[in-house]
Amino acid sequence: MDAIEDCDESGEKLLRVGKRQRGDSSEEENWKEVKGKKSRRSSIIVQDKYEVYISYKERLPKQFALARIFKVNNIKNICQVKYLSPFKIRLQFESESNSRKLFECETLLEKGWRFQKATELSVCYGLIKDVDLDLPENEIIQYISCPSPAKLISLKKLIRRDRNEGGWCPSETIRLCFEGDYLPSVVQVCDIQVKVVPYIHQVAQCSQCWRFGHTRKMCPAKKVTCPKCSGHHDNCDASVFSCVNCGGKHISLSRTGPMYKKERKLREIMAEFRCTYRKALQCYVSPEHSGIIECTDPNSFPPLRKDTPSIKIDSTPQLPVRPTYAETVQTKATVHKTELGGKSSYRPGKIRPKTKKQSPEEDLLFWSSLAGSEDKDGMSDDGMEQKDVSHFSELLSRIKEVIFISQASVSSKIHSVLQLCLEWFMLVMVNYVSEWPWMKSLLSVFISQSL
């Protein structure tokens, strides 16, 4: 680099370093493009891990005692051990072969430990109804046989609430437990097929922390929670409620909360598709994404604007039996009637034969006196226009009634509107044709000859 001389304000010469000269084009080709660091999660190769759940009615041993049990039974290659509760543990194995050793361990099976894969169901449940109350369970299971590949493991009589005396009483419903995730549609009881209904588990709620998914016996929390105000104390006399699960303005025991509805829907998915809770969470769609709006707080809706006109709509309109369009017009057309000479009357849409016999001379005089008798026999132009307007307004009113008030389907509404328009058109055509002079003379000649 070459130094460049420069002068300051006092006139002294200063040396400053010149700019770096650009190299040849060959050097530019050796440049390397520098990119940002990739995320750590995406760079890690995800390997399949096999998870197994261990559950027991009593408290499971702690970590050191559990490690000794696994070492004695030659169960190795365990990546992770997590205590979900004192009665349930989740193990993570490196391969499926290592997890298979746990299922084949007779020592742990004799203790009563239950094993279940995270992606599969070990058992599924079904219900049969209308069972005799006096039959014991050991006798009922002898009469039941199920088709292959279903395998019946056990059954249990369910109880229900006694609304009259209170408490619990036995019911006529039995829960069947089948091995695996296959639930038969029917079972045979002494060569008679009985329908099996999928069993939907009740939503378990803890009476200590009031969370869903476990009971008080398996609660991991150490503090008691109030179901009304969500405070760390026993039940209080609070008037303003606050839910522990969703924070809504309702008591934690309420079944209208969004969290309870979600847990209930998850159990319905598990019963319908016979899948685990983890898969049900993947299949679950919240009401916000499905287009269903749920609101538990009535005060959350914004108020209406003052300039919005109030519209009252009758939710259950009751329409009386109405006559047809032709009958309605015929009865109301007498209001627009103009009296003719004598006692004769005119009704639109209806032609009556003349009872008086006319001579041929009178028929010939009819054509000559047609110009002078237009004002007497026929209606004026204003009257005709008023009659047409009244007919058309009546048609519009009937169409509005069919479209906006009627509760029929869309196809039936279209059919009714077309029928009304056709009747109106036919009636108007008959009225205009009957007013033509040559039509009147033709009808009179025809009637005179027939008589």
Secondary structure, DSSP 8 states (H G I E B T S, - for coil): --EEEEE-TTS-EEEEE-------HHHHHT---------HHHHS-----EEEEEE-SS----HHHHHHHHHHTT---EEEEEEEETTEEEEEESSHHHHHHHHT-HHHHHHT-EEEESSS-SEEEEEE----TTS-HHHHHHHEE--TT--EEEEEEEEEE-TTT-SEEEEEEEEEEEETT---SEEEESS-EEE-EE------B-TTT--BSS-STT----S---TTT--SSS----SS---TTT--SS-TT-SSSHHHHHHHHHHHHHHHHT--HHHHHHH---HHHHT----S-GGGS----TTS------SS--------HHHHHHHHGGGG----STT----TT------S---HHHHHHHHHTTTTTHHHHS--HHHHHHHHHHHHHHHHHHHHIIIII--S-HHHHHHHHHHHHHHHHHHHHHHHHHH-HHHHHHHHHHHHHH-
